[in-house]
């Protein structure tokens, strides 16, 4: 079977056109995927610690970060993981996970993360994930010292004093 030169040439041109089209589509798909979630579209505007209760041994704190999606599209699924790490031994004493969900376009969301710490100095490490990918990491320091009063030469802890 002898192939006509014109048919062979048309086949090569068609094959080349298909290959170029596939490459263009792949490049376009990658650029659209990258545009979907730009690397810097989530920002922590501020983080606050609110004391919600205390006992002789511990303090209940709500860690409240304000997370802003500055992009013009809704974010992916957001999850925040917080570790309370005792600074003396660098070991996490407590872990909390909060499923936030999606954050609307150009919106700030207040996230409440309940924590429990004992009387010591801590750092609170916060990891923020979008669609199971770590996108932000931050830390807050916290010192919790008991207040003592002496009554009849006896050292007594005075919560809330």
N, CA and C atoms as a LAMMPS dump frame, in Angstrom:
ITEM: TIMESTEP
0
ITEM: NUMBER OF ATOMS
483
ITEM: BOX BOUNDS ff ff ff
-5.0000000000000000e+02 5.0000000000000000e+02
-5.0000000000000000e+02 5.0000000000000000e+02
-5.0000000000000000e+02 5.0000000000000000e+02
ITEM: ATOMS id mol type element x y z
1 1 1 N 0.821 -1.173 0
2 1 2 C 0 0 0
3 1 3 C 0.868 1.239 0
4 2 1 N 0.687 1.981 -1.001
5 2 2 C 1.452 3.2 -1.138
6 2 3 C 0.54 4.372 -0.808
7 3 1 N 1.018 5.227 0.152
8 3 2 C 0.205 6.343 0.599
9 3 3 C 0.51 7.558 -0.268
10 4 1 N -0.513 8.231 -0.662
11 4 2 C -0.377 9.435 -1.459
12 4 3 C 0.302 10.515 -0.62
13 5 1 N 1.201 11.309 -1.222
14 5 2 C 1.929 12.354 -0.501
15 5 3 C 0.979 13.386 0.105
16 6 1 N -0.076 13.707 -0.57
17 6 2 C -1.039 14.698 -0.069
18 6 3 C -1.753 14.201 1.176
19 7 1 N -2.106 12.918 1.189
20 7 2 C -2.787 12.335 2.349
21 7 3 C -1.825 12.277 3.53
22 8 1 N -0.584 11.91 3.255
23 8 2 C 0.429 11.835 4.307
24 8 3 C 0.663 13.221 4.908
25 9 1 N 0.761 14.213 4.041
26 9 2 C 0.993 15.588 4.499
27 9 3 C -0.2 16.087 5.324
28 10 1 N -1.407 15.8 4.884
29 10 2 C -2.61 16.204 5.615
30 10 3 C -2.655 15.529 6.982
31 11 1 N -2.243 14.272 7.053
32 11 2 C -2.202 13.543 8.329
33 11 3 C -1.214 14.167 9.295
34 12 1 N -0.053 14.558 8.796
35 12 2 C 0.965 15.193 9.647
36 12 3 C 0.455 16.541 10.153
37 13 1 N -0.154 17.313 9.269
38 13 2 C -0.681 18.627 9.671
39 13 3 C -1.797 18.457 10.696
40 14 1 N -2.691 17.51 10.46
41 14 2 C -3.792 17.261 11.391
42 14 3 C -3.259 16.793 12.747
43 15 1 N -2.293 15.89 12.739
44 15 2 C -1.687 15.411 13.987
45 15 3 C -1.008 16.538 14.745
46 16 1 N -0.294 17.394 14.023
47 16 2 C 0.365 18.544 14.655
48 16 3 C -0.648 19.507 15.251
49 17 1 N -1.738 19.74 14.526
50 17 2 C -2.779 20.645 15.023
51 17 3 C -3.42 20.09 16.291
52 18 1 N -3.659 18.788 16.318
53 18 2 C -4.238 18.157 17.508
54 18 3 C -3.27 18.276 18.688
55 19 1 N -1.986 18.033 18.457
56 19 2 C -0.987 18.123 19.528
57 19 3 C -0.897 19.547 20.078
58 20 1 N -0.869 20.534 19.186
59 20 2 C -0.809 21.934 19.617
60 20 3 C -2.07 22.299 20.395
61 21 1 N -3.222 21.829 19.943
62 21 2 C -4.483 22.11 20.646
63 21 3 C -4.463 21.527 22.052
64 22 1 N -3.966 20.32 22.195
65 22 2 C -3.892 19.683 23.513
66 22 3 C -2.976 20.483 24.433
67 23 1 N -1.849 20.935 23.924
68 23 2 C -0.915 21.727 24.732
69 23 3 C -1.557 23.043 25.152
70 24 1 N -2.239 23.714 24.243
71 24 2 C -2.894 24.992 24.567
72 24 3 C -3.98 24.782 25.619
73 25 1 N -4.774 23.736 25.48
74 25 2 C -5.829 23.446 26.456
75 25 3 C -5.22 23.138 27.818
76 26 1 N -4.129 22.384 27.844
77 26 2 C -3.476 22.054 29.117
78 26 3 C -2.945 23.311 29.801
79 27 1 N -2.305 24.188 29.045
80 27 2 C -1.78 25.436 29.619
81 27 3 C -2.925 26.303 30.128
82 28 1 N -3.995 26.414 29.363
83 28 2 C -5.153 27.201 29.782
84 28 3 C -5.768 26.621 31.052
85 29 1 N -5.889 25.298 31.117
86 29 2 C -6.465 24.648 32.301
87 29 3 C -5.621 24.915 33.535
88 30 1 N -4.306 24.849 33.407
89 30 2 C -3.43 25.126 34.544
90 30 3 C -3.548 26.574 34.992
91 31 1 N -3.642 27.5 34.049
92 31 2 C -3.749 28.91 34.438
93 31 3 C -5.081 29.183 35.113
94 32 1 N -6.15 28.553 34.667
95 32 2 C -7.453 28.723 35.309
96 32 3 C -7.437 28.099 36.696
97 33 1 N -6.806 26.94 36.847
98 33 2 C -6.734 26.284 38.155
99 33 3 C -5.954 27.141 39.139
100 34 1 N -4.875 27.749 38.702
101 34 2 C -4.097 28.617 39.586
102 34 3 C -4.886 29.864 39.945
103 35 1 N -5.659 30.37 38.999
104 35 2 C -6.441 31.566 39.253
105 35 3 C -7.576 31.289 40.231
106 36 1 N -8.043 30.067 40.302
107 36 2 C -9.168 29.714 41.16
108 36 3 C -8.907 30.101 42.611
109 37 1 N -7.741 29.785 43.146
110 37 2 C -7.389 30.143 44.513
111 37 3 C -5.997 30.759 44.524
112 38 1 N -5.901 32.07 44.373
113 38 2 C -4.577 32.692 44.436
114 38 3 C -3.944 32.438 45.803
115 39 1 N -2.644 32.389 45.832
116 39 2 C -1.923 32.014 47.047
117 39 3 C -2.173 32.961 48.213
118 40 1 N -2.433 34.205 47.949
119 40 2 C -2.53 35.181 49.031
120 40 3 C -3.924 35.784 49.179
121 41 1 N -4.961 35.015 48.968
122 41 2 C -6.31 35.58 49.038
123 41 3 C -6.93 35.498 50.431
124 42 1 N -6.336 34.751 51.342
125 42 2 C -6.827 34.691 52.721
126 42 3 C -5.861 35.438 53.633
127 43 1 N -6.422 36.295 54.491
128 43 2 C -5.604 37.108 55.392
129 43 3 C -6.218 37.049 56.788
130 44 1 N -5.373 36.87 57.803
131 44 2 C -5.842 36.979 59.183
132 44 3 C -5.716 38.446 59.572
133 45 1 N -6.857 39.099 59.77
134 45 2 C -6.88 40.529 60.085
135 45 3 C -6.483 40.796 61.532
136 46 1 N -6.783 39.86 62.404
137 46 2 C -6.451 40.01 63.816
138 46 3 C -6.848 38.754 64.557
139 47 1 N -6.208 38.525 65.688
140 47 2 C -6.538 37.376 66.527
141 47 3 C -6.62 37.854 67.968
142 48 1 N -7.686 37.476 68.634
143 48 2 C -7.907 37.905 70.009
144 48 3 C -8.169 36.693 70.884
145 49 1 N -7.806 36.82 72.152
146 49 2 C -8.055 35.77 73.132
147 49 3 C -9.05 36.303 74.148
148 50 1 N -10.133 35.574 74.343
149 50 2 C -11.191 35.982 75.256
150 50 3 C -11.301 34.951 76.372
151 51 1 N -11.095 35.389 77.612
152 51 2 C -11.229 34.474 78.75
153 51 3 C -12.708 34.209 78.971
154 52 1 N -13.066 32.924 79.01
155 52 2 C -14.472 32.559 79.17
156 52 3 C -14.75 31.855 80.487
157 53 1 N -13.713 31.547 81.242
158 53 2 C -13.904 30.9 82.536
159 53 3 C -12.572 30.453 83.093
160 54 1 N -12.578 30.133 84.39
161 54 2 C -11.35 29.633 84.998
162 54 3 C -11.663 28.81 86.228
163 55 1 N -10.736 27.934 86.54
164 55 2 C -10.8 27.129 87.755
165 55 3 C -9.465 27.29 88.467
166 56 1 N -9.264 26.535 89.536
167 56 2 C -7.979 26.584 90.239
168 56 3 C -6.837 26.085 89.366
169 57 1 N -7.146 25.232 88.391
170 57 2 C -6.094 24.599 87.596
171 57 3 C -6.011 25.067 86.151
172 58 1 N -7.053 25.694 85.646
173 58 2 C -7.039 26.014 84.221
174 58 3 C -7.837 27.278 83.913
175 59 1 N -7.62 27.757 82.703
176 59 2 C -8.352 28.911 82.191
177 59 3 C -8.956 28.507 80.854
178 60 1 N -10.235 28.79 80.684
179 60 2 C -10.887 28.559 79.399
180 60 3 C -10.786 29.843 78.586
181 61 1 N -10.298 29.694 77.371
182 61 2 C -10.06 30.835 76.497
183 61 3 C -10.691 30.533 75.144
184 62 1 N -11.279 31.548 74.538
185 62 2 C -11.728 31.418 73.159
186 62 3 C -10.77 32.227 72.299
187 63 1 N -10.13 31.55 71.373
188 63 2 C -9.24 32.201 70.418
189 63 3 C -10.116 32.633 69.238
190 64 1 N -10.073 33.925 68.911
191 64 2 C -10.959 34.455 67.873
192 64 3 C -10.13 35.115 66.769
193 65 1 N -9.812 34.368 65.712
194 65 2 C -9.171 35.003 64.555
195 65 3 C -10.234 35.543 63.597
196 66 1 N -9.904 36.64 62.937
197 66 2 C -10.77 37.216 61.905
198 66 3 C -10.104 36.942 60.563
199 67 1 N -10.713 36.06 59.788
200 67 2 C -10.141 35.599 58.527
201 67 3 C -10.889 36.247 57.368
202 68 1 N -10.14 36.942 56.503
203 68 2 C -10.735 37.659 55.377
204 68 3 C -10.343 37.013 54.061
205 69 1 N -11.34 36.814 53.218
206 69 2 C -11.13 36.367 51.842
207 69 3 C -11.171 37.626 50.982
208 70 1 N -10.014 38.07 50.496
209 70 2 C -9.96 39.324 49.734
210 70 3 C -10.212 39.112 48.244
211 71 1 N -10.446 37.874 47.865
212 71 2 C -10.648 37.575 46.454
213 71 3 C -12.095 37.805 46.067
214 72 1 N -12.373 37.884 44.79
215 72 2 C -13.721 38.154 44.296
216 72 3 C -14.56 36.89 44.124
217 73 1 N -14.028 35.755 44.565
218 73 2 C -14.77 34.5 44.516
219 73 3 C -14.778 33.867 45.902
220 74 1 N -15.725 32.987 46.118
221 74 2 C -15.824 32.267 47.382
222 74 3 C -14.588 31.4 47.594
223 75 1 N -14.166 31.281 48.841
224 75 2 C -13.003 30.447 49.15
225 75 3 C -13.367 28.975 49.049
226 76 1 N -12.353 28.143 49.196
227 76 2 C -12.594 26.713 49.316
228 76 3 C -13.022 26.398 50.745
229 77 1 N -13.077 25.124 51.082
230 77 2 C -13.447 24.701 52.437
231 77 3 C -12.306 25.027 53.404
232 78 1 N -12.614 25.799 54.437
233 78 2 C -11.614 26.25 55.402
234 78 3 C -11.71 25.414 56.673
235 79 1 N -10.537 25.021 57.172
236 79 2 C -10.433 24.31 58.449
237 79 3 C -9.295 24.959 59.229
238 80 1 N -9.515 25.176 60.523
239 80 2 C -8.488 25.767 61.38
240 80 3 C -8.105 24.743 62.444
241 81 1 N -6.806 24.509 62.581
242 81 2 C -6.277 23.613 63.609
243 81 3 C -5.41 24.459 64.533
244 82 1 N -5.677 24.36 65.838
245 82 2 C -4.937 25.153 66.817
246 82 3 C -4.284 24.217 67.827
247 83 1 N -3.015 24.48 68.092
248 83 2 C -2.275 23.749 69.12
249 83 3 C -1.911 24.72 70.235
250 84 1 N -2.129 24.307 71.48
251 84 2 C -1.682 25.07 72.638
252 84 3 C -0.402 24.388 73.113
253 85 1 N 0.716 25.102 73
254 85 2 C 2.028 24.517 73.273
255 85 3 C 2.639 25.193 74.494
256 86 1 N 2.99 24.394 75.489
257 86 2 C 3.647 24.923 76.682
258 86 3 C 5.075 25.303 76.305
259 87 1 N 5.441 26.551 76.544
260 87 2 C 6.75 27.026 76.088
261 87 3 C 7.906 26.409 76.865
262 88 1 N 7.671 25.985 78.097
263 88 2 C 8.755 25.413 78.903
264 88 3 C 9.276 24.108 78.31
265 89 1 N 8.377 23.278 77.784
266 89 2 C 8.829 21.984 77.258
267 89 3 C 8.548 21.807 75.762
268 90 1 N 7.918 22.787 75.141
269 90 2 C 7.646 22.772 73.696
270 90 3 C 6.785 21.584 73.264
271 91 1 N 5.879 21.174 74.147
272 91 2 C 4.978 20.058 73.852
273 91 3 C 3.543 20.578 73.864
274 92 1 N 2.77 20.149 72.882
275 92 2 C 1.369 20.577 72.804
276 92 3 C 0.572 19.935 73.936
277 93 1 N -0.171 20.779 74.655
278 93 2 C -1.041 20.305 75.73
279 93 3 C -2.475 20.113 75.252
280 94 1 N -2.826 20.778 74.166
281 94 2 C -4.219 20.79 73.741
282 94 3 C -4.272 21.038 72.242
283 95 1 N -5.266 20.446 71.593
284 95 2 C -5.466 20.631 70.154
285 95 3 C -6.954 20.834 69.905
286 96 1 N -7.262 21.765 69.024
287 96 2 C -8.654 22.018 68.666
288 96 3 C -8.752 22.162 67.153
289 97 1 N -9.797 21.567 66.574
290 97 2 C -10.027 21.649 65.132
291 97 3 C -11.41 22.254 64.911
292 98 1 N -11.471 23.278 64.062
293 98 2 C -12.747 23.92 63.746
294 98 3 C -12.936 23.895 62.234
295 99 1 N -14.028 23.28 61.803
296 99 2 C -14.406 23.275 60.386
297 99 3 C -15.186 24.561 60.13
298 100 1 N -14.613 25.463 59.365
299 100 2 C -15.21 26.779 59.138
300 100 3 C -16.166 26.756 57.954
301 101 1 N -15.832 26.007 56.927
302 101 2 C -16.625 26.016 55.7
303 101 3 C -16.063 27.041 54.731
304 102 1 N -16.883 27.503 53.827
305 102 2 C -16.437 28.464 52.816
306 102 3 C -16.627 29.887 53.322
307 103 1 N -15.754 30.778 52.861
308 103 2 C -15.863 32.199 53.189
309 103 3 C -16.208 32.928 51.902
310 104 1 N -17.253 33.713 51.952
311 104 2 C -17.725 34.428 50.769
312 104 3 C -16.697 35.403 50.222
313 105 1 N -16.922 35.821 48.996
314 105 2 C -16.03 36.777 48.34
315 105 3 C -15.992 38.081 49.12
316 106 1 N -14.787 38.606 49.289
317 106 2 C -14.565 39.886 49.964
318 106 3 C -15.31 39.962 51.294
319 107 1 N -15.148 38.916 52.093
320 107 2 C -15.862 38.79 53.363
321 107 3 C -14.884 38.429 54.477
322 108 1 N -15.168 38.935 55.676
323 108 2 C -14.404 38.563 56.866
324 108 3 C -15.278 37.678 57.734
325 109 1 N -14.683 36.608 58.239
326 109 2 C -15.419 35.681 59.09
327 109 3 C -14.749 35.607 60.458
328 110 1 N -15.559 35.718 61.494
329 110 2 C -15.076 35.556 62.864
330 110 3 C -15.152 34.071 63.206
331 111 1 N -14.035 33.521 63.652
332 111 2 C -13.965 32.095 63.962
333 111 3 C -13.708 31.952 65.458
334 112 1 N -14.532 31.178 66.136
335 112 2 C -14.358 30.965 67.573
336 112 3 C -13.788 29.577 67.815
337 113 1 N -12.636 29.551 68.505
338 113 2 C -11.946 28.298 68.775
339 113 3 C -11.785 28.164 70.287
340 114 1 N -12.553 27.28 70.924
341 114 2 C -12.432 27.125 72.378
342 114 3 C -11.141 26.399 72.75
343 115 1 N -10.455 26.941 73.763
344 115 2 C -9.196 26.355 74.232
345 115 3 C -9.22 26.259 75.751
346 116 1 N -8.43 25.345 76.273
347 116 2 C -8.284 25.194 77.718
348 116 3 C -6.796 25.159 78.026
349 117 1 N -6.36 26.056 78.911
350 117 2 C -4.942 26.105 79.268
351 117 3 C -4.807 26.075 80.784
352 118 1 N -3.704 25.497 81.249
353 118 2 C -3.43 25.517 82.682
354 118 3 C -2.584 26.745 82.985
355 119 1 N -2.233 26.91 84.229
356 119 2 C -1.487 28.1 84.646
357 119 3 C -0.03 27.977 84.216
358 120 1 N 0.329 28.625 83.13
359 120 2 C 1.698 28.586 82.632
360 120 3 C 1.82 29.555 81.462
361 121 1 N 2.941 29.504 80.771
362 121 2 C 3.146 30.333 79.592
363 121 3 C 3.039 29.451 78.357
364 122 1 N 2.271 29.916 77.391
365 122 2 C 1.98 29.126 76.203
366 122 3 C 2.178 29.944 74.946
367 123 1 N 2.302 29.211 73.873
368 123 2 C 2.126 29.828 72.567
369 123 3 C 1.025 29.032 71.884
370 124 1 N 0.219 29.738 71.167
371 124 2 C -0.893 29.121 70.46
372 124 3 C -0.543 29.174 68.982
373 125 1 N -0.408 28.012 68.382
374 125 2 C -0.066 27.928 66.964
375 125 3 C -1.326 27.6 66.181
376 126 1 N -1.574 28.386 65.141
377 126 2 C -2.778 28.237 64.339
378 126 3 C -2.394 27.868 62.91
379 127 1 N -3.008 26.806 62.409
380 127 2 C -2.801 26.366 61.03
381 127 3 C -4.136 26.498 60.303
382 128 1 N -4.128 27.175 59.17
383 128 2 C -5.359 27.375 58.407
384 128 3 C -5.225 26.637 57.077
385 129 1 N -6.18 25.746 56.839
386 129 2 C -6.184 24.914 55.638
387 129 3 C -7.334 25.336 54.729
388 130 1 N -7.074 25.296 53.433
389 130 2 C -8.128 25.492 52.439
390 130 3 C -8.109 24.279 51.526
391 131 1 N -9.234 23.584 51.474
392 131 2 C -9.324 22.335 50.704
393 131 3 C -8.179 21.388 51.069
394 132 1 N -7.939 21.245 52.371
395 132 2 C -6.926 20.348 52.939
396 132 3 C -5.491 20.713 52.585
397 133 1 N -5.254 21.943 52.154
398 133 2 C -3.896 22.415 51.885
399 133 3 C -3.584 23.542 52.865
400 134 1 N -2.443 23.45 53.542
401 134 2 C -2.033 24.485 54.487
402 134 3 C -1.756 25.777 53.726
403 135 1 N -2.49 26.853 54.087
404 135 2 C -2.317 28.121 53.379
405 135 3 C -1.824 29.245 54.286
406 136 1 N -2.07 29.152 55.59
407 136 2 C -1.609 30.176 56.528
408 136 3 C -1.181 29.524 57.834
409 137 1 N -0.212 30.149 58.484
410 137 2 C 0.26 29.663 59.776
411 137 3 C 0.586 30.882 60.624
412 138 1 N 0.196 30.84 61.89
413 138 2 C 0.485 31.964 62.767
414 138 3 C 0.598 31.515 64.205
415 139 1 N 0.969 32.465 65.068
416 139 2 C 1.156 32.128 66.481
417 139 3 C 0.783 33.314 67.348
418 140 1 N 0.282 32.987 68.535
419 140 2 C -0.076 33.971 69.551
420 140 3 C 0.538 33.489 70.855
421 141 1 N 1.084 34.408 71.651
422 141 2 C 1.648 34.035 72.956
423 141 3 C 0.656 34.348 74.056
424 142 1 N 0.704 33.545 75.107
425 142 2 C -0.233 33.684 76.216
426 142 3 C 0.466 33.294 77.504
427 143 1 N 0.396 34.163 78.498
428 143 2 C 0.93 33.848 79.823
429 143 3 C -0.221 33.844 80.812
430 144 1 N -0.339 32.759 81.546
431 144 2 C -1.403 32.618 82.535
432 144 3 C -0.734 32.388 83.882
433 145 1 N -0.821 33.389 84.739
434 145 2 C -0.216 33.277 86.061
435 145 3 C -1.299 33.407 87.112
436 146 1 N -1.275 32.554 88.111
437 146 2 C -2.263 32.682 89.186
438 146 3 C -1.95 33.893 90.066
439 147 1 N -2.986 34.473 90.62
440 147 2 C -2.827 35.585 91.553
441 147 3 C -3.066 35.03 92.95
442 148 1 N -2.09 35.239 93.814
443 148 2 C -2.178 34.695 95.166
444 148 3 C -2.359 35.815 96.177
445 149 1 N -3.072 35.508 97.234
446 149 2 C -3.193 36.381 98.393
447 149 3 C -2.768 35.551 99.605
448 150 1 N -2.227 36.223 100.566
449 150 2 C -1.834 35.533 101.797
450 150 3 C -2.855 35.844 102.881
451 151 1 N -3.475 34.803 103.387
452 151 2 C -4.424 34.937 104.492
453 151 3 C -3.933 34.029 105.61
454 152 1 N -3.66 34.638 106.768
455 152 2 C -3.115 33.898 107.918
456 152 3 C -1.85 33.132 107.527
457 153 1 N -0.961 33.808 106.819
458 153 2 C 0.307 33.238 106.357
459 153 3 C 0.135 32.027 105.441
460 154 1 N -1.038 31.878 104.865
461 154 2 C -1.282 30.778 103.937
462 154 3 C -1.5 31.354 102.537
463 155 1 N -0.788 30.806 101.58
464 155 2 C -0.876 31.274 100.197
465 155 3 C -2.157 30.717 99.57
466 156 1 N -3.055 31.612 99.138
467 156 2 C -4.341 31.205 98.569
468 156 3 C -4.481 31.843 97.191
469 157 1 N -4.848 31.02 96.222
470 157 2 C -5.051 31.526 94.866
471 157 3 C -6.397 32.217 94.798
472 158 1 N -6.422 33.405 94.204
473 158 2 C -7.637 34.21 94.118
474 158 3 C -8.029 34.37 92.648
475 159 1 N -8.913 33.518 92.126
476 159 2 C -9.319 33.67 90.719
477 159 3 C -10.052 34.984 90.51
478 160 1 N -9.737 35.622 89.394
479 160 2 C -10.417 36.858 89.029
480 160 3 C -9.966 38.074 89.807
481 161 1 N -8.978 37.93 90.683
482 161 2 C -8.532 39.076 91.485
483 161 3 C -7.632 39.987 90.691
